[in-house]
Amino acid sequence: MIEGLSHITFIVSDLDRMEAFLRAIFDAERVYDSGADTHSLSRERFFLIGGVWVATMEGDPLESRSYNHVAFKIPDSEFDAYERRVREQGVAVRVGRSRIAGEGRSLYFHDHDNHLFELHTGTLDERLAVYSPSE
C-alpha cells in the first residue's frame, strides 16, 4: 500500500546555486549534504520544503523545458510576495494558462536547470468543484 510521497529529486548542474534558489523561494531547510561523498550517483543535498523531502543531485541539466512540473501550495494572501521572491531570482517565469474562476492562482517558473515549478493557491477539492457540472 502506498503511504504517500517519499521525496522529489532534481538533477542540477550547481548544488550551491540550487540551494540558494530553494532557500530564497521556498524557505527550504537543508538537512543533509554529502560533501565529497557519493552514496548514490553523485554529490547530493537533501532539503525539507513544507514537510516534503526534496533531494538535489549533481549532474547534467535537462536539455529542454516542458510542462512536467512540481507544484507547491501557498496561501492566496501570499501570492504577490511569492511572485516577488521568484522574480528576484532572475529565473524565467512562464505565462500561466487561462483559469476558471475558483480554481486558484498559479505562478510557473523554471529554475536554472530547466525544471518547472508551480506555486498554486487552490486545492484539489476546489478544482473538482469548479470542474463538476452543476446539478
C-alpha positions in Angstrom: 0.0 0.0 0.0 1.3 3.4 -0.9 1.7 5.6 2.2 2.4 8.9 0.5 5.1 10.8 -1.3 8.6 9.9 -0.2 10.7 12.5 -2.0 11.3 14.5 -5.1 14.8 14.5 -6.8 16.2 17.2 -9.1 19.4 16.7 -11.1 21.2 20.1 -11.1 24.4 21.4 -12.5 25.3 23.5 -9.4 24.3 22.4 -5.9 25.1 25.8 -4.4 23.0 27.7 -6.9 20.1 25.3 -6.5 20.3 25.6 -2.7 20.2 29.4 -2.9 17.2 29.1 -5.2 15.3 26.7 -2.9 16.0 28.8 0.2 15.1 32.1 -1.4 11.8 30.9 -2.9 10.6 28.0 -0.7 12.4 28.7 2.6 14.0 25.3 2.2 15.9 23.8 5.1 19.0 21.8 4.3 19.1 18.6 6.3 21.9 16.8 4.6 25.0 17.5 2.4 27.0 14.5 1.2 30.1 16.7 0.8 32.7 14.9 -1.3 31.0 11.5 -0.6 28.8 9.9 -3.2 26.5 7.4 -1.5 24.2 7.5 -4.5 25.1 8.5 -8.1 26.7 11.9 -7.3 27.1 14.5 -4.6 23.8 15.4 -3.2 21.9 17.5 -0.7 18.5 17.0 1.0 16.0 19.7 2.0 12.7 20.0 3.6 10.1 22.2 1.9 6.8 22.3 3.7 7.5 18.9 5.1 8.4 17.4 1.7 11.8 15.8 1.3 13.5 17.4 -1.8 16.8 15.9 -3.0 19.2 17.6 -5.3 22.0 15.7 -7.1 24.8 17.0 -9.1 24.6 16.2 -12.8 23.8 17.4 -16.3 20.8 19.8 -16.5 17.7 19.0 -18.5 18.2 19.7 -22.2 14.8 21.3 -22.7 11.9 22.7 -20.9 8.5 21.0 -20.6 5.2 21.3 -18.7 6.2 18.5 -16.4 6.3 20.2 -13.0 6.0 20.0 -9.3 3.6 22.4 -7.6 3.7 23.7 -4.0 0.6 25.0 -2.2 0.7 28.6 -1.0 -2.0 30.8 0.6 -3.7 33.2 -1.8 -2.9 36.1 0.5 0.9 35.5 0.0 0.8 35.1 -3.8 2.2 38.5 -4.6 5.0 38.1 -2.1 6.0 34.8 -3.6 5.9 36.3 -7.1 8.4 38.9 -5.9 10.6 36.2 -4.5 10.6 34.3 -7.8 11.3 37.4 -9.9 14.2 38.4 -7.6 15.9 35.2 -8.6 16.0 36.3 -12.2 14.6 33.0 -13.5 12.2 32.5 -16.4 8.6 33.0 -15.3 6.2 31.1 -17.6 2.8 32.6 -18.6 0.1 30.6 -16.8 -2.8 29.0 -18.6 -6.2 30.7 -18.5 -8.1 29.8 -15.4 -11.7 29.2 -14.4 -12.9 31.3 -11.5 -12.5 29.4 -8.3 -9.7 27.0 -9.2 -6.9 29.1 -7.7 -4.0 31.1 -9.0 -0.7 29.7 -10.2 2.8 31.0 -10.8 5.0 28.9 -13.0 8.8 29.3 -13.2 11.9 27.4 -14.4 15.0 27.0 -12.3 18.5 27.3 -13.9 18.4 23.6 -15.0 15.0 23.8 -16.8 12.9 22.2 -14.1 9.4 23.7 -13.9 7.9 24.7 -10.6 4.5 26.0 -9.7 3.2 27.9 -6.7 -0.6 27.3 -6.5 -3.2 28.7 -4.2 -6.0 26.2 -4.9 -6.8 22.8 -3.6 -8.0 19.6 -5.3 -11.4 19.9 -3.8 -11.8 23.5 -5.1 -10.7 22.4 -8.6 -13.1 19.5 -8.7 -15.9 21.7 -7.5 -15.4 24.2 -10.4 -14.9 21.4 -13.0 -18.0 19.5 -12.0 -21.2 20.2 -13.9 -24.0 22.0 -11.9 -26.7 19.7 -10.8 
